[in-house]
Amino acid sequence: MTDFHDLVGDDLTPEEEARLRRVHELLVAAGPPPELPPELEELPARGRPKRSWTPFPLVPPRRLVVGVAVGFACLAVAFGVGVLVGNKGEGFQALRTVPMHATAGAPAAAIASIEVADQDTAGNWPLELYVSGLPKQAPAAHYELWLTRNGKPVALCGPFRVHGGKTVVRMNAPYALKKFDGWIVTTDDQARVLLTT
């Protein structure tokens, strides 16, 4: 067996020598590599190896299924977002979009966005509310869109009803929007907050 100093020499810093000595001791403790298996002693014959046919030979089946499932899920999300924010009303030019998400008091599929247009000469901020996933309300009930301060409803932007699927409602906010910190959708008695920003 070769001595450690014969391998590395004597011109090392103490830190380098300590590090290399640890590696040397680990290699000595591991012992020699195992013998080469007999099937690897000869070079393979030239030519292409024969394989059984699969439609996707480079992709394992489990990965293929997971990839297809993830692709369809991404496609469904993109379609849902496109339907929700797409198809805007004519003549309505939004300056910004405010996304909303469901709270614990709403179905998980509930989602909304508020398109805010430029303030008009009278001081109104035209809005378009796109909402889907809220349950159809009772005949005398409705939902309400509110501006909030510290999470509390402060200024009503308007009531609305849903019919299942996607609902688009035009409203306006005759308030200075900078004075508020968010938006919520509540039941008509304000007992439950269903959507929030």
C-alpha positions as CSV (number, residue, x, y, z in Angstrom):
1,M,0.0,0.0,0.0
2,T,1.3,3.5,-0.8
3,D,2.0,5.9,2.0
4,F,-0.1,9.1,2.2
5,H,3.0,11.4,1.9
6,D,4.2,9.5,-1.2
7,L,0.9,10.4,-2.8
8,V,0.5,14.1,-1.9
9,G,4.0,15.3,-1.1
10,D,5.1,17.6,1.7
11,D,4.2,21.0,0.3
12,L,0.6,21.2,1.6
13,T,-0.9,23.6,4.0
14,P,-2.1,22.0,7.3
15,E,-5.7,22.5,6.3
16,E,-5.2,20.9,2.9
17,E,-3.3,18.0,4.3
18,A,-6.1,17.4,6.9
19,R,-8.8,17.4,4.2
20,L,-6.9,15.1,1.9
21,R,-5.9,12.8,4.8
22,R,-9.7,12.4,5.6
23,V,-10.4,11.5,2.0
24,H,-7.5,9.1,1.8
25,E,-8.6,7.3,5.0
26,L,-12.2,7.0,3.6
27,L,-10.9,5.5,0.4
28,V,-8.6,3.0,2.2
29,A,-11.6,2.0,4.4
30,A,-13.8,1.5,1.4
31,G,-11.4,-1.0,-0.1
32,P,-10.8,-1.9,-3.7
33,P,-13.7,-1.6,-6.2
34,P,-15.7,-4.8,-7.0
35,E,-14.7,-7.1,-9.8
36,L,-16.0,-6.3,-13.3
37,P,-19.0,-8.5,-14.1
38,P,-18.3,-11.0,-16.9
39,E,-21.0,-9.6,-19.2
40,L,-19.1,-6.3,-19.2
41,E,-15.6,-7.7,-20.0
42,E,-16.3,-7.8,-23.8
43,L,-17.2,-4.8,-25.9
44,P,-20.8,-4.9,-27.3
45,A,-21.2,-5.9,-30.9
46,R,-21.6,-3.1,-33.4
47,G,-25.0,-2.1,-34.6
48,R,-28.2,-1.1,-32.9
49,P,-29.5,-3.1,-30.0
50,K,-33.0,-4.6,-30.5
51,R,-35.7,-3.1,-28.3
52,S,-39.3,-3.9,-27.8
53,W,-41.5,-1.3,-29.4
54,T,-43.2,1.4,-27.2
55,P,-44.9,4.5,-28.5
56,F,-42.8,6.8,-26.3
57,P,-39.5,4.9,-25.7
58,L,-37.7,7.7,-23.9
59,V,-40.6,8.5,-21.5
60,P,-41.4,6.1,-18.7
61,P,-45.2,5.4,-18.6
62,R,-45.7,6.9,-15.1
63,R,-44.0,10.2,-16.1
64,L,-46.0,10.3,-19.3
65,V,-49.3,10.0,-17.4
66,V,-48.3,12.6,-14.9
67,G,-47.1,14.9,-17.7
68,V,-50.4,14.6,-19.6
69,A,-52.4,15.2,-16.4
70,V,-50.4,18.3,-15.5
71,G,-50.8,19.6,-19.0
72,F,-54.6,19.1,-19.0
73,A,-54.8,20.8,-15.5
74,C,-52.8,23.8,-16.8
75,L,-55.0,24.0,-19.9
76,A,-58.2,24.0,-17.7
77,V,-56.8,26.7,-15.4
78,A,-55.8,28.9,-18.4
79,F,-59.2,28.3,-20.0
80,G,-61.0,29.2,-16.8
81,V,-59.0,32.4,-16.3
82,G,-59.6,33.3,-19.9
83,V,-63.3,32.8,-19.6
84,L,-63.4,34.8,-16.4
85,V,-61.5,37.8,-17.5
86,G,-62.1,37.5,-21.2
87,N,-65.2,38.5,-23.2
88,K,-65.2,42.1,-21.8
89,G,-68.1,44.4,-22.5
90,E,-67.8,46.6,-25.5
91,G,-66.8,50.2,-24.8
92,F,-65.3,49.4,-21.4
93,Q,-61.6,50.1,-21.2
94,A,-60.2,48.7,-18.0
95,L,-57.1,50.4,-16.4
96,R,-56.5,47.6,-14.0
97,T,-57.8,44.2,-12.9
98,V,-58.3,43.4,-9.2
99,P,-58.4,39.6,-8.6
100,M,-60.6,38.1,-5.9
101,H,-60.5,34.7,-4.3
102,A,-62.9,32.6,-2.2
103,T,-62.9,32.8,1.6
104,A,-63.7,29.9,3.9
105,G,-67.4,30.9,3.8
106,A,-67.7,30.3,0.0
107,P,-67.3,27.3,-2.3
108,A,-63.7,26.7,-3.2
109,A,-64.5,27.2,-6.9
110,A,-65.7,30.8,-6.3
111,I,-63.6,33.4,-8.1
112,A,-64.0,36.9,-9.3
113,S,-62.2,39.9,-10.8
114,I,-63.0,43.6,-10.9
115,E,-62.1,45.6,-14.0
116,V,-61.7,49.2,-13.0
117,A,-61.9,51.8,-15.8
118,D,-60.7,55.4,-15.8
119,Q,-62.6,57.9,-13.5
120,D,-65.3,59.8,-15.4
121,T,-65.8,63.6,-15.3
122,A,-68.3,63.3,-12.5
123,G,-65.9,61.3,-10.3
124,N,-67.3,57.8,-10.8
125,W,-65.0,54.8,-11.3
126,P,-66.8,52.5,-13.8
127,L,-66.5,48.8,-12.8
128,E,-67.2,45.5,-14.3
129,L,-67.4,42.6,-11.9
130,Y,-66.8,39.1,-13.3
131,V,-67.9,36.4,-10.9
132,S,-68.3,32.6,-11.0
133,G,-68.7,29.8,-8.6
134,L,-71.1,31.5,-6.2
135,P,-74.3,29.6,-5.5
136,K,-77.5,30.9,-7.0
137,Q,-79.2,32.9,-4.3
138,A,-82.8,32.7,-3.0
139,P,-85.5,34.7,-5.0
140,A,-85.4,37.7,-2.6
141,A,-81.7,37.6,-1.9
142,H,-78.6,39.1,-3.6
143,Y,-74.9,39.6,-3.1
144,E,-73.1,42.9,-2.5
145,L,-69.7,44.3,-3.6
146,W,-68.0,46.5,-1.0
147,L,-64.9,48.6,-0.7
148,T,-63.2,47.9,2.6
149,R,-61.0,49.7,5.2
150,N,-59.1,47.4,7.6
151,G,-61.1,44.5,6.2
152,K,-64.5,45.9,7.1
153,P,-67.1,46.8,4.6
154,V,-67.3,50.7,4.3
155,A,-68.6,51.7,0.9
156,L,-71.2,49.8,-1.1
157,C,-70.5,49.6,-4.9
158,G,-73.7,47.7,-5.6
159,P,-75.9,44.6,-5.2
160,F,-76.0,41.9,-7.8
161,R,-77.5,38.5,-8.5
162,V,-75.9,35.4,-10.1
163,H,-77.5,32.8,-12.3
164,G,-74.9,30.0,-12.2
165,G,-71.9,30.0,-14.4
166,K,-70.2,33.3,-15.1
167,T,-72.0,36.5,-14.2
168,V,-70.9,40.0,-15.4
169,V,-72.2,43.1,-13.7
170,R,-71.5,46.7,-14.5
171,M,-71.3,49.0,-11.4
172,N,-69.5,52.1,-10.3
173,A,-67.7,53.4,-7.3
174,P,-68.3,57.1,-6.7
175,Y,-65.6,57.2,-4.1
176,A,-61.9,58.1,-3.9
177,L,-60.5,54.6,-4.3
178,K,-57.2,55.5,-2.6
179,K,-59.1,55.8,0.7
180,F,-59.8,52.0,0.8
181,D,-57.6,49.0,1.1
182,G,-59.6,46.2,-0.6
183,W,-62.8,44.8,-1.9
184,I,-65.2,42.1,-0.6
185,V,-68.3,40.3,-1.8
186,T,-70.9,39.6,1.0
187,T,-74.3,38.1,1.4
188,D,-77.1,40.8,1.3
189,D,-77.2,40.8,5.2
190,Q,-73.4,41.1,5.3
191,A,-73.4,38.0,7.6
192,R,-70.8,36.2,5.4
193,V,-67.8,37.4,3.4
194,L,-67.6,35.2,0.3
195,L,-64.9,36.7,-1.8
196,T,-62.0,39.0,-1.0
197,T,-59.0,40.7,-2.6
